[in-house]
């Protein structure tokens, strides 16, 4: 009966404890308010911002519950062991004090900062019926004022009962592009267009092209800004919606997340060329790829490099608008027409060998409204033979030692490829 009663009390108090935890979650000890968001803290969370300090004190009228304690090791008195008797050790009291921990508050605010801080998002625009409108409104950015928050939170915790609600200071930043600023951007005409055909692409490649293309639809480029394709593209992996597909890497062609993105960079490159923009970084592919015909007007990218970069040298903002028509990818650049004229000479193949390697070139000429040449750039492309970058299952084994290989290299190669 006594055992049953003890068991009943244990279950009863355990239930009370669980109920207390649930109540703490519903009624937080402290709620932090930042802008329109709330961050509730339980009693345990609040308690974690303090640090406990244990001290021992000799009190003659107190009967100690501490056994086998060496009180002298907690004192700075050299003669303690000589003057402190065993009987005295029965009157040692443990005293626990809690002090606010600056380090723990700072660590907590660092973590809170990661949850709160958010960069402003520009409104995304579209050009339709000869006018610009927004299809994404954008939002303001939020940045926690950590220094002031540290002071406010510390003072609050030092109060008699740190509970209730505490408003923490923050800074709100507006996006560069908002609905109100649309009319001042000068976007009034199509200034250039790029096209490329990806007919015959496997399904994963088509899927990746769609995912990457959506990253650029509605993007704005400020006057004088250098555009970076890699920066706008962002992360390329499975978590960001990409599928494995063939990419050219070093000495082979193999599956990797995002295969097909170069279709997008190539099309953006062509739009920049036909808009008369100044190209600051561009590299052709390692070997000719059918999807990028005509050869010589392609642009390969890979995180973090090579990158495609160009400067908005027009008097206004440039709005990028993308679309897919059947199996053709289209990049339209809308902006402010300054009367410039663009002349493209080529592309033309200047050399082609039986192994598929080739060289190609084209020239971009940009004239102002008075037909004066502003600048001229020549883009030369040199492509290796596709045979040097075998696809999976296409690798061919050597049968004799290459002239520039050492005997050791040849022995290692034969061993790795089970050659006699």
C-alpha positions in Angstrom: 0.0 0.0 0.0 2.9 2.3 0.9 4.6 1.6 -2.4 1.4 2.3 -4.3 1.0 5.6 -2.5 4.5 6.6 -3.3 4.0 5.6 -7.0 0.8 7.7 -7.0 2.6 10.7 -5.7 5.4 10.4 -8.2 2.9 10.2 -11.1 1.0 13.1 -9.7 4.0 15.4 -9.4 5.3 14.3 -12.8 1.9 15.3 -14.3 2.1 18.7 -12.5 5.6 19.2 -14.0 4.4 18.4 -17.5 1.4 20.6 -17.1 3.8 23.4 -15.9 5.9 23.0 -19.0 2.8 23.2 -21.3 1.6 26.3 -19.4 5.1 27.9 -19.8 4.9 27.4 -23.6 1.4 28.9 -23.7 2.4 31.7 -21.3 6.0 32.6 -22.0 8.0 34.2 -19.2 9.2 37.0 -21.5 8.1 38.0 -25.0 10.5 40.0 -27.2 8.9 42.3 -29.8 10.8 43.3 -32.9 8.8 45.2 -35.5 5.6 43.1 -36.0 7.2 39.8 -34.9 7.1 38.2 -31.4 9.8 35.9 -30.0 8.5 34.2 -26.8 11.0 33.0 -24.2 10.2 30.3 -21.6 11.3 30.5 -18.0 14.1 28.1 -18.9 15.2 30.4 -21.8 15.3 33.4 -19.4 17.2 31.5 -16.8 19.8 30.5 -19.3 20.9 34.1 -19.6 22.1 34.0 -16.0 25.1 32.1 -14.6 25.0 30.4 -11.2 27.8 31.0 -8.7 28.3 28.6 -5.8 30.0 29.7 -2.6 30.5 28.1 0.8 30.1 29.9 4.1 30.7 28.9 7.7 27.6 29.4 9.8 27.8 28.1 13.4 24.0 27.7 13.8 23.6 25.9 10.6 23.8 22.0 10.4 25.4 21.2 7.1 24.0 18.7 4.6 27.3 18.6 2.8 29.5 15.6 3.5 33.2 15.2 3.1 33.7 18.8 2.0 37.1 20.5 2.1 36.0 24.0 2.9 39.6 25.3 3.0 40.1 24.8 -0.8 37.4 27.5 -1.4 39.2 30.0 0.8 42.4 32.1 0.2 43.6 31.7 3.8 46.9 29.8 4.1 46.3 28.9 7.7 42.8 27.6 7.1 43.7 23.9 7.6 45.3 24.7 11.0 42.4 26.8 12.5 39.4 25.0 10.9 38.4 21.9 12.8 36.4 18.9 11.8 33.5 20.1 14.0 33.4 23.4 12.1 33.0 21.5 8.8 29.6 20.3 10.0 28.4 23.9 9.8 29.1 24.7 6.2 26.3 26.2 4.1 26.2 26.2 0.3 25.1 29.6 -1.1 23.9 29.8 -4.6 23.7 33.2 -6.4 22.6 34.0 -9.9 24.2 36.8 -11.9 23.4 38.1 -15.3 25.9 36.7 -17.9 27.0 39.3 -20.5 28.5 36.5 -22.6 25.2 34.5 -22.6 23.2 37.6 -23.5 25.6 38.4 -26.3 25.4 34.8 -27.6 21.6 34.9 -27.4 21.4 38.1 -29.4 23.8 36.8 -32.0 21.4 33.9 -32.5 18.3 36.2 -32.5 20.0 38.4 -35.0 20.3 35.5 -37.5 16.5 35.0 -37.1 15.5 38.6 -37.3 17.8 40.2 -39.9 16.5 40.2 -43.4 17.7 42.1 -46.5 15.2 44.3 -48.3 13.6 42.7 -51.4 13.2 44.7 -54.5 9.9 44.8 -56.3 10.0 42.6 -59.4 8.6 44.2 -62.5 7.2 43.3 -65.9 6.9 45.2 -69.1 3.5 44.7 -70.7 1.3 46.8 -73.0 4.1 49.5 -73.2 4.2 50.1 -69.5 6.0 48.7 -66.5 4.1 47.2 -63.5 5.0 45.0 -60.6 4.3 41.3 -60.2 6.1 41.2 -56.8 5.8 44.1 -54.4 9.0 43.5 -52.5 9.5 44.2 -48.8 11.6 46.2 -46.4 14.7 44.9 -44.7 15.0 44.5 -40.9 18.2 44.7 -38.9 18.3 44.2 -35.1 20.2 46.9 -33.2 22.3 44.6 -31.2 24.2 47.1 -29.1 21.0 48.9 -27.9 19.2 45.6 -27.5 22.0 44.3 -25.3 21.6 47.3 -22.9 17.8 47.0 -22.8 17.7 43.3 -22.3 20.3 43.4 -19.5 18.5 46.2 -17.7 15.2 44.3 -18.0 16.8 41.1 -16.6 18.2 43.1 -13.7 14.7 44.2 -12.7 12.9 42.4 -9.9 10.7 40.2 -12.1 12.0 39.8 -15.7 8.7 38.8 -17.3 6.1 40.4 -19.6 7.0 42.0 -22.9 10.1 43.8 -24.0 10.4 45.8 -27.3 13.9 45.6 -28.9 15.2 48.3 -31.2 15.7 47.7 -34.9 16.5 49.5 -38.1 14.2 49.2 -41.2 15.7 49.6 -44.6 13.7 50.2 -47.8 14.4 48.4 -51.0 16.1 50.2 -53.8 13.2 49.4 -56.1 9.7 49.9 -54.8 6.3 50.5 -56.4 6.7 54.2 -55.9 10.0 54.3 -57.9 8.7 52.6 -61.0 7.8 55.8 -62.8 11.3 57.3 -62.3 13.2 54.4 -63.9 12.8 55.4 -67.5 11.9 52.0 -68.7 10.0 52.7 -71.9 11.2 50.4 -74.7 12.8 47.1 -75.7 16.6 47.8 -76.1 17.8 44.3 -76.8 16.9 40.6 -77.1 18.8 37.3 -76.9 17.6 33.9 -78.1 18.8 30.4 -78.1 17.2 27.0 -79.0 17.5 24.0 -76.8 15.5 21.5 -78.9 16.5 17.9 -78.2 17.5 18.6 -74.6 16.8 15.7 -72.1 14.1 16.3 -69.5 16.4 17.1 -66.7 18.2 19.8 -68.8 14.9 21.3 -69.7 13.8 21.4 -66.1 17.1 23.1 -65.0 16.7 25.7 -67.7 13.3 26.6 -66.4 14.5 26.8 -62.8 17.4 29.0 -63.7 15.5 31.2 -66.1 12.9 32.1 -63.4 15.8 33.5 -61.3 16.3 36.3 -63.8 12.8 37.2 -64.7 12.0 40.7 -63.3 15.6 41.5 -62.3 16.6 45.1 -62.5 20.1 46.5 -63.3 20.9 50.0 -62.1 22.5 52.5 -64.4 26.3 52.0 -64.2 25.9 48.7 -62.3 28.0 45.7 -63.2 25.7 42.7 -63.6 27.0 39.3 -62.4 25.2 36.3 -63.7 26.6 34.0 -60.9 25.5 36.4 -58.2 21.9 36.6 -59.4 21.8 32.8 -60.0 22.7 32.0 -56.4 23.2 28.4 -55.2 23.0 25.5 -57.6 22.1 22.2 -55.9 19.2 19.9 -55.1 18.0 22.0 -52.3 17.5 24.9 -54.7 15.4 22.9 -57.1 18.0 21.6 -59.6 18.4 18.1 -61.1 21.5 16.3 -62.2 22.4 16.7 -65.8 25.6 16.7 -68.0 28.1 19.5 -67.5 31.6 20.0 -68.9 34.2 19.6 -66.2 38.0 19.6 -66.7 38.6 16.6 -69.0 35.1 15.0 -69.1 31.4 15.6 -69.4 29.5 14.2 -66.4 26.2 14.7 -64.5 26.0 17.4 -61.9 23.2 19.5 -60.4 22.2 22.3 -62.7 23.4 21.0 -66.0 21.8 23.2 -68.7 22.3 26.6 -66.9 24.7 27.6 -69.6 21.8 27.8 -72.0 20.5 30.6 -69.7 23.9 32.4 -69.5 24.4 32.2 -73.3 21.0 33.7 -73.9 21.6 36.5 -71.4 25.0 37.2 -73.1 23.3 37.6 -76.4 20.8 40.0 -75.0 23.6 42.1 -73.5 25.4 42.1 -76.8 22.4 43.2 -78.8 21.6 45.9 -76.2 25.0 47.4 -76.8 26.2 46.7 -73.2 29.9 46.5 -72.3 30.9 42.9 -71.6 33.5 42.7 -68.8 33.7 38.9 -68.3 32.8 36.0 -70.7 34.3 32.6 -71.6 33.3 30.2 -74.3 32.7 26.5 -73.7 35.4 24.0 -73.8 34.1 22.4 -77.0 31.3 23.2 -79.5 27.8 22.4 -78.2 24.8 22.2 -80.6 22.5 24.0 -78.2 24.6 27.2 -78.6 24.5 27.5 -82.4 25.7 29.7 -84.0 29.1 28.9 -82.5 31.0 31.8 -81.1 28.2 33.5 -79.3 28.0 31.3 -76.2 28.9 32.0 -72.5 29.8 29.3 -70.0 29.4 29.8 -66.2 30.2 27.8 -63.1 30.0 28.6 -59.4 32.0 30.7 -58.5 33.7 31.2 -61.8 33.8 31.6 -64.8 31.1 34.3 -64.6 29.2 36.4 -67.1 29.4 40.1 -66.3 28.5 43.2 -68.1 27.9 46.9 -67.3 24.6 48.8 -67.8 26.0 51.7 -69.8 22.5 53.1 -70.6 21.0 56.2 -69.0 18.3 54.2 -67.1 17.4 51.0 -65.4 17.4 47.7 -67.4 14.5 45.3 -66.7 15.2 41.6 -67.6 12.2 39.7 -68.8 12.4 36.0 -69.7 10.2 33.6 -71.5 10.2 30.2 -73.2 8.5 29.8 -76.6 8.3 26.2 -77.5 12.0 25.1 -77.2 13.4 28.6 -77.6 14.7 30.7 -74.6 14.2 34.4 -74.8 15.8 37.2 -72.8 14.3 40.7 -73.3 16.1 43.7 -72.0 13.8 46.7 -71.4 15.2 50.2 -70.6 15.7 53.7 -71.8 16.5 54.1 -75.5 19.3 56.7 -76.1 19.3 56.3 -79.8 22.3 53.9 -79.9 22.8 51.5 -82.8 24.4 48.1 -82.5 26.1 46.4 -85.4 27.2 42.7 -85.0 29.7 41.3 -87.5 29.5 37.5 -87.5 29.7 35.1 -85.9 31.8 33.2 -88.3 34.0 30.1 -88.0 37.6 30.9 -88.9 39.0 27.4 -88.4 37.5 23.9 -88.3 39.3 20.6 -87.9 38.1 17.0 -88.6 38.2 16.2 -84.8 35.5 18.8 -84.2 37.7 21.5 -82.8 37.2 25.0 -84.2 37.7 28.7 -83.8 35.1 31.4 -84.2 34.8 35.2 -83.9 32.3 38.0 -83.9 32.5 41.8 -83.4 30.2 44.1 -81.4 30.1 47.7 -82.6 28.1 50.3 -80.7 27.3 53.7 -82.2 25.6 56.7 -80.6 22.6 58.5 -82.0 24.9 60.5 -84.2 26.4 57.4 -85.7 29.7 57.9 -83.9 31.5 54.7 -82.8 31.4 54.5 -79.0 33.3 51.2 -78.7 34.1 48.0 -80.5 34.8 44.6 -79.0 36.0 41.5 -80.7 35.0 38.1 -79.2 37.3 35.2 -80.2 36.4 31.7 -79.2 38.6 28.6 -79.3 37.0 25.2 -78.9 38.7 21.8 -78.3 37.6 18.6 -79.8 34.6 17.0 -78.1 36.5 13.8 -78.1 38.7 15.2 -75.2 35.6 15.4 -73.0 33.9 12.0 -73.1 30.4 11.5 -71.9 29.7 8.7 -69.3 30.4 5.3 -71.0 32.3 6.9 -73.9 35.7 6.9 -72.3 38.3 5.2 -74.5 41.4 3.4 -73.2 44.9 4.1 -74.4 46.8 1.2 -76.0 50.2 2.8 -76.0 52.2 5.2 -73.8 51.8 8.9 -74.8 55.1 10.5 -75.7 54.8 13.1 -72.9 54.1 10.4 -70.2 56.8 8.9 -67.9 57.1 5.2 -67.4 55.7 5.6 -63.9 52.6 7.4 -65.3 52.1 4.7 -67.9 52.4 1.9 -65.4 49.9 3.5 -63.1 47.5 4.0 -66.0 47.7 0.4 -67.1 47.1 -0.8 -63.5 44.1 1.4 -63.1 42.6 0.3 -66.4 43.5 -3.4 -66.2 45.8 -3.3 -69.2 48.6 -5.8 -69.8 
